[in-house]
């Protein structure tokens, strides 16, 4: 399973309704010092402690404020906001469902503190939301987005101006990209050549301040190709050297910098992943493979986010199918959270890079419970 797909599947697998009041909520916090780095791990009070439950930090802004969601003991999702001094507020979209696998997923936050994500209603359809810094929530769906179970709007990323990028799934299970500008106008787009599974916008930092967007699309043979959408709407395809040409192989755009450099990864002919950088002139350079990565199907190196300073974070999957976090600045630095499990589908998953090279994300323990972490240099 591709890494960023894993992130959203984890989000889709468990959810929770939001409660409008924004009040300080307690958290269980532990601090560790490992190899000159400080790991802070945290669990939102109310997060479930069984398999598939717990705390998922997904977005962080330049002020070090983290957003994400937690899944309670009833498998309902709830959004949260964690300030840089460790204070936590919970929130819920009022229309979010309150049943199992329903609720709210907060995905991305900008410097002003505006948050975007998706909520799952009582009929298990997905809808986008924008939470303003003052707590006001606006719901939205692109034209044509289905309101059927398991379909709808996946709001992925918000830029510094309040523009939002994401994907929506129609009644035919085809995905389409969308741009929602800060004034509320929504433009749906399709990459030229997109086939049955359609066009997907990357999670996290997939839109920059210029409104340049990255992601990937599937052609008629279900091969993936990366794309970049310019502010004027022109879409350019790109493929990593050596990317596989079979179904569910190919290239995925992962993250974009303010200047338009794109971090991407591929799935090669053996279904092993590798990382690449695409410069603003279109040149694609392969990154080194992480030491310790596995060489089997679904294994390899999955870079997921890049900072404006060029620091890269991601995960590699070892021969046992376990996840290991890393940063890359010309050299690999392991980020394995204390308490992370070592079995298949367990381990450490960095989600975003914050101020000064800090990294936030989540880890999965040996009982398959999710926990948040923040690591500082």
Buried (B, 14 or more C-beta within 10 A) or exposed (E): EBBBEBBBEBBBBBBBBBBEEBEEBEBEEEEBEEEEBEBBBBBBBBBBEEEBBBBBBBBBBBBBBBBBBBBBEBBBBBBBBBBBEEEBBBBBBEBBBEBBBBBBBBBBBBEBBBBBBBBBBEEBBBBBBBBEEEBEBEBBBBEEBBBBEBBBBBBBBBBBBBBBBBBBBBEEEBBBBBBBEBEEEBBBBBBEBBBEBBBBBBBBBBBBEBBBBBBBBBBEEBBBBBBBBEEEEEBEBBBBEEBBEEEBBBBBBBBBBBEBBBBBBBBBEEBBBBBBBBEEEEEBEEBEBBEBBBEBEBBBBBBBBBBEEEBBBBBBBBEBBBBBBBBBEEEBBBBBBBBBBBEEBBBBBBBBBBBEBBBBBBBBBEEBBBBBBBBBE
